Amino acid sequence: MGIYFEYIQESTVVVYFKPLNEQFNMNLNVGSKGVLLNFERDLIDEDDIEYSLDVMSLFNKYPKFQIKDVKKVEQIKKLIELLKEEYYSDTVSYIMLKTLLKVLLLHLIRFQNNELLPQDIQQKRVFQFLELMEINFLNETSAEFYANKLGISTKRLNQVLQDKLSLTAKQIIQQRQITEAKRKLIKSEITTKELAFELGFESISSFSRFFKKNVGVSPTVFKSQQHS
C-alpha cells in the first residue's frame, strides 16, 4: 500500500492513494516535488474494525484529493518528518512507526471526509464490496454472496471491479485470504490445520496448495522462513 504526497505550494498538497496490489496512476504537475510513503498491510491491521474500515474507505473512495489549508498541510509535513526520523533512527521502533502512521491516516481520514467530493456510483460499489469483504471474508468467499448483498449480478460486480481495480471479486478475496494467512503465520502460533479451518478451506491439502500457488512456498516453509 502507498500514499504519495505531492507538494504544489506551501498551502496545497495533493494526496494519491495506492491500495494493496495496485499500481500508482498519477498525473503530476510539471516540476512538482513530493514524498512517497509505502508500507505493508500489517502496519494498519488492528482489532478495531471501525478504524480498519475507515482506512479502507480512505484508500478506495477516491484515487486522490487535495488539502488546501496551510495548517493542515503543515500537520501532514510534520507527521511525515516524524515518520522519516523514526524510520532512520538507530533505535527504530515498530510500535512507534505504527502509531505515527495511524495518526497520519486518521488526519487524512478527517481531511478526506471534509472534502465532500462527489462519488461516482461504481467507485461507491467498489468500496461497499471491500467493506463487506473485510467483515465476511472468513466465512464467505463466493462472488455471488457479495453481488447479492450489493443488489447486482455477479457479472456486473466483476465488471465494476475489473474496471476500477483490474481484478475480479474472486482474485480480491483470495488476496485478502493470503494477506490474512501470512499475518497469522508470522504473528501467532497457529497451526496449518487451524489456519485452513479458520479461512474456510475443507482440508489442509487444499489450503496448502492454494497458499503455495500464491506465495511460492508451503505455509510451513513460509512460517519457518519468517521466524528464522
Secondary structure, 3 states (H helix, E strand, C coil): CEEEEEEEECCEEEEEEECCCCCCCCCCCCCCEEEEEECCHHHCCCCCHHHHHHHHHHHHCCCEEEECCHHHHHHHHHHHHHHHHHHCCCCCCHHHHHHHHHHHHHHHHHHHHHHCCCCCHHHHHHHHHHHHHHHHCCCCCCHHHHHHHHCCCHHHHHHHHHHHHCCCHHHHHHHHHHHHHHHHHHHCCCCHHHHHHHCCCCCHHHHHHHHHHHHCCCHHHHHHHHHC
